[in-house]
Amino acid sequence: MYKKQYLIPFLFLISQFVFAQKGVEIDYSLSPREYEIAGIEVEGAESYDKSVIVGFSELSVGYKIKVPGDDITKVVKRFWKQGMFSDVKIIADKIEDGKIWLKISLKQQPKISEIKYSGAKKSHIEDFEASIGLTKGGQFTKNLEGQAKKAVLDFYAEKGYHNAEVDITTEKDISMTNAVIVHIDIDKKTKVKVHKITYKGNENLSRSKLNKAMKKTNEKGKLLNIFKSKKYVESLYEADKVALIQRYNEAGYRDAKIVFDTVAYVSDYKVKRMKNKEVQPGAPKYIYDTVKVVKDTKLVDVYIEIEEGKKYYFGDIKWVGNTVYPSDVLNDLLRIKKGDVYNSTLLNERLVMDEDAVANLYQDNGYLFSNIDPVEVKVNGDSIDFEMRIYEGKQATINKIGISGNTRVYDHVVRRELRTKPGQLYNKSDIMRTLREIAQMGHFDPESMVPDISPDPENGTVDINYQLQTKSSDQIELSAGYGATGVTGSLGLKFTNFAIQNIFKPETYKIVPQGEGQTLSLKATTNGSYYSSVSASFLDPWFGKKRPNSLSLSAFYSRQTGISDRYTSTYSSYQTSYYSQMYGSSYAYEVDPDKYIHIFGTSLGWGTRLQWPDDYFMFNAALSYQRYSLKNWSYFIMSDGISNDLSLGLTLSRNSIDNPIFTRQGSSFSVSAESTLPYSLLSDKTYDENSSDAERYEWLEYYKLKFKSKVFTPLTENKKLVLMTRAEYGFLGYYNKYRKSPFGTFYLGGDGMSGTSTSYSTEVIALRGYSNGALTPYDSDNGGYNGNVYTRLSMELRFPLMLEASTNIYVLGFAEAGNCWAEFKEFNPFDLKRSAGVGIRLFLPMFGLMGVDWGYGFDDVYVGGVKYSSYSGSHFTFVLGQEF
């Protein structure tokens, strides 16, 4: 027994401790002797400093150790435990006069020269490679190998691949010393999906209600789950169990709990068929024998046993500690009364979470340090009495306001939008409104705006820092193409951080002077001799810098040339084919300089923010002048002459949307009226059908009334699924029926962008599912479009795919209807052309909004009693730079 006890440590020491002595023989049968360490050397650890290795060994010169003994054993174990070395030895170089010279001999684990993956998507590798612990240039150890395998398996388990397999191997890299290439081979198998969910004990809540609570754990093969995830993920299942009990709590079952649950692979009994050799009269031809149970590793069954408990109701609700607001006011805001079904989620929402929660009433009046604690004080049968214990504290005043992350505009440009000021009482609603106003500027990412609130209860103050992430909102539009009119090209520049004050400060230039948050837009479009236009506009949202009064200026010029009579006179199926052979297939070559329309226009606008009914309202006024010069133009009621249009437009609008790009909630409304002077009423001159165009249209007269509205309603708690509803109406009226304006009419149908050549003389309105202008009445007698009344109604479901500072992408489904009429007496709000479809939107800071929609128009379109099939049906429409 004693021999065995000494033999084991003796053999361990022999394998780890080798003495190389000069003239001294060591007798290992002798008892351990004590030596003083005279020197320590290190070999085989080139990547580490000698002092680091010696320090880790906890040996030092002058230190006395016993050899053989535990001191050496402990050092060896310490290095092995570190896992960074594949071989560890302590060698005695020399022993002399009671002193010993030691050498720590190590062999490092191999370095990783390269990591190669197989069987995994590039995006998956990017997601998990930071967590596996293996890095190029690092050491490869068995511990790290196990960590890497677990990390990859955990990653795929979170995606539903519970049967994934990972194999990690190494290959010696002959190009480097002590280096290996690591191969990580992944076979993710197939996703594990939920086959069936079984509930037991659910007597008061139906299976369908429980399935609805289990949002991330859904049965495959069910029609209601067609757009839901059916994969089994353990973490999501655990969260769904919590949601299941929460659903019971919301129904009044406060004591509900899951007493047992299990998840198991679906089992199938495999049987073999054996022929009955001893066939007897009436005996079966075959007998069957169960041989084994086979598990389907692609499917799991979920079993949940529930103990519901009894249903509870709210009893008496008493407020304690409230001195600022009376209990009646708090009860009215709580909107929960005695006898209501007990619902802990609703109680928390009404106390804290909702926008009009009780806590926000206090927080909007400076009581930042207030707290509401709902306490169950008594249970009477199935009724629960509550005390709402309020700690009001003292009001907090704002001490400092900070802004971080702003590298785009001058600091005062952001600060003028703040609704929070130093010295004011803390107000939570003001903070939320400030975030909304900053988002509306367009210079910062709305998704990353976070207010950092730092309260100081001792001093009764609070510091607020608005953390912003700058994004560029300047845009460039560059397009080129070839169509029936030849080569087309467009160049547009929009600078949203312009600073006209810095026009003579070259150091502020980034192409143009920047910093003041003003907007400068420039655009030019041409397709040679057929059409060209240029436009420029300027907007200062804080003209004078003291109040939110906006000033806008704009000017434009466009010219369009008509097509020769030779082309139009041969426009029939047979003649056009012949004409194409003779003169070419494009009428771009048939420009007639004696047919044209030239338009020049300018406008001056002023706007101000109102304080009543609330400060979401804006009032705008614009004075506009346009001059039309036409010759032999056959697309309007007027074909020759010069017309002048001087009008004043007034607009009252309200805009409370939270995000101008992907709006989750809020609304926008506008009512506008535009009018010229009623020249025919101010003069004694009479007009009739025989009056010339020059007489009737020298100075246009009209009035235009428009109403537009959009409402955004979030349909989910995370506010990602959003319903947008829209209603628009427009009416172009006249003072004298013989002086009805041929310009300023409505052009309905299509993408809302086409008809650019006439967009300065008509108002283009989109209606997807129909061709451009298809729903606009045409006056065949006078030869021109004549849309004076229109309506448009829309519904859109929107869902985001990506909301980042650099890119916003969302998809949508829509249903809309609209129509256009020549006279108000023809207006019929029930005679609408319907359509539906889907689309996608992409917003890039440099290029703005882009998108494409596919729509299907359900109703036939007739022009002059003739049905035009191509006007409805399937149509693609494109969005560039603006929303419909």
Secondary structure, DSSP 8 states (H G I E B T S, - for coil): -HHHHHHHHHHHHHHHEEE--SS----TTS--EEEEEEEEEEES-TTS-HHHHHHHHT--TT-EEEESSHHHHHHHHHHHHH--EEEEEEEEEEEETTEEEEEEEEEE--EEEEEEEESS-HHHHHHHTTTS---TTSB--HHHHHHHHHHHHHHHHHTT-TT-EEEEEEEE-TTSTTEEEEEEEEE-----EEEEEEEES-SSS-HHHHHHH-SS--BTT-GGGTTS--B--HHHHHHHHHHHHHHHHHTT-TT-EEEEEEEEEEEEEEEEEEE-SS--TT--SEEEEEEEEEEEEEEEEEEEEEE-----EEEEEEEES--SS-HHHHHHHH---TTSB--HHHHHIIIIISTT-HHHHHHTTT-TT-EEEEEEEEEETTEEEEEEEEE-----EEEEEEEES--SS-HHHHHTT-S--TTSB--HHHHHHHHHHHHHHSSB-GGG-EEEEEEETTTTEEEEEEE--B----EEEEEEEEETTEEEEEEEEEEEEE-GGGTT-GGGBSSSBBSS-EEEEEEEEE-TTSEEEEEEEEEETTTTSSS-EEEEEEEEEEEEEEE-HHHHHT-SHHHHHHHHHHH-S-GGGGEEEEEEEEEEEEEEEEEEE--SS-TTEEEEEEEEEEEEEEES--SSS--SEEEEEEEEEEEEEEE--S-SSS--SEEEEEEEEEE---HHHHSS----TTS-HHHHHSB---EEEEEEEEEEEE-STTS-SEEEEEEEEEEEE-SSGGG--SSSEEEESBSSS--GGGTTTEEEE-BTTS-TTTTS-EETTTTEE---EEEEEEEEEEEEEEE-SS-EEEEEEEEEEEEEESSGGG--TT--EEEEEEEEEEEETTTEEEEEEEEEE-S--EETTEE-GGGSEEEEEEEESS--
